[in-house]
Amino acid sequence: MRNPTAAMLVIGDEILSGRTRDSNLWYLAGELTRAGISLTEARVVGDDTAAIVAAVRALSAACDYVFTSGGIGPTHDDITADAVAEALGVGISLRADAMDLLGTHYQRQGLPFNEARQRMARIPDGAELIDNPISVAPGFILKNVHVMAGVPTIFEAMLSSVLPRLTGGAPLLSQSLRVMRGEGEIADDFGRLAAEFPDLSMGSYPFQQNGAFGTNLVIRGTDPAQLDAAMLRLVSLFG
Amino acid sequence: MRNPTAAMLVIGDEILSGRTRDSNLWYLAGELTRAGISLTEARVVGDDTAAIVAAVRALSAACDYVFTSGGIGPTHDDITADAVAEALGVGISLRADAMDLLGTHYQRQGLPFNEARQRMARIPDGAELIDNPISVAPGFILKNVHVMAGVPTIFEAMLSSVLPRLTGGAPLLSQSLRVMRGEGEIADDFGRLAAEFPDLSMGSYPFQQNGAFGTNLVIRGTDPAQLDAAMLRLVSLFG
């Protein structure tokens, strides 16, 4: 049985301009791997409705789960909720439960619940809210699309409440061997070994240390017994 | 006149599994911004021919320039060159000039120029080589697609030899103002200011410091005079 698949969509001009280095993709990748969900694609688009709509449609159709980050704040460039509603063909409006959450929060803080802040209660019809324990403004789940904040601490908190409810598969395990030989030297044998274990994925990652070439050989798979068998062969070849 | 557009394609299972945190996208984004080329989309796919072919076709058709990273080494999972050739409908074979480069390099190092290492001389028909000053195995340019290594030092070196030859536009400039107010408080005025300057792009990036909310307001554009005018207005609103 194959593991469920997922895609990530990172939204924000600040990533594409180089102002901000995204960390959410890397974080999500690790969490999904542990949960037994295969991240098969990621995309980054700017704060542009047409680009977000096209990406959400493509990824939502291709994968079991989609995760987005960014563009759900109060400012004019926060257009993710509207774009996701458009992509999945549903309406969007200020929703009572989200208005309540945010209204209570700002009242407690003694801050005006102005029009900009109310924008964060715009939720597509039929979506389920995702709790935001840090700054209250919720994310949401619409069909298979999980819309979350771009600020890493909030993204991570939202993911932690969403992930346990998803159906995962067997966690993707990995073992690795570090050898002080260049990739080109081990490639033939390593390729033959990979062909012997079609259910495992084997990758090699070169590095340089004090002017010498080395390679990290990584074996990934969901079956611990196969992984051990392949690792034994790997060590006997290059250990 | 609009600036030329670019897309990035990051290739590698290690990024999607969370083993490796990509840094090439962030590096490329900054370099393109300085060169006046607009990065409009990025994608990450695994070591999978169908996924690479589909992404290269889509991005090559949508943008003026495409940059790829990863998958050009000697091992069985290095399939980028073959996939790019397939995507753009050309043949691929061991090429004499790349064979010469690599053969001389390994001879000098006293290492066998074996079949795996020869794989790195597989270059699509009609491509132009990109110099690799670090480990010799070349990248290549085929049509508007620039195929480069995934190892960050090599990616950066290859980009530095490619970038000066591309036609850029006006560099994207940015100015920012840090205010100790929440996004929701400045959003209305900030949105109106953004509407007044349709040629500029304005973004707001919230942060927390010692429990207080603050926002970085960023204005981006190519016309220094407009940028200065908008910045003056921004300071008078929130400074």
Interface residues (C-beta under 8 A of the other chain):
Chain A: G12 D13 E14 I15 L16 S17 G18 R19 T20 R21 D22 S23 L25 W26 Y27 L28 A29 G30 E31 L32 T33 S38 L39 T40 E41 A42 R43 V44 V45 G46 D47 A51 G73 P74 T75 H76 D77 Y106 L111 P112 N114 E115 A116 R117 R119 M120 S135 V151 L172 S174 G182 E183 G184 E185 I186 A187 D188 F190 G191 A194 A195 S201 M202 G203 S204 Y205 P206 F213 V218 R220
Chain B: G12 D13 E14 I15 L16 S17 G18 R19 T20 R21 D22 S23 L25 W26 Y27 L28 A29 G30 E31 L32 T33 S38 L39 T40 E41 A42 R43 V44 V45 G46 D47 A51 G73 P74 T75 H76 D77 Y106 L111 P112 N114 E115 A116 R117 R119 M120 S135 V151 L172 S174 G182 E183 G184 E185 I186 A187 D188 F190 G191 A194 A195 S201 M202 G203 S204 Y205 P206 F213 V218 R220
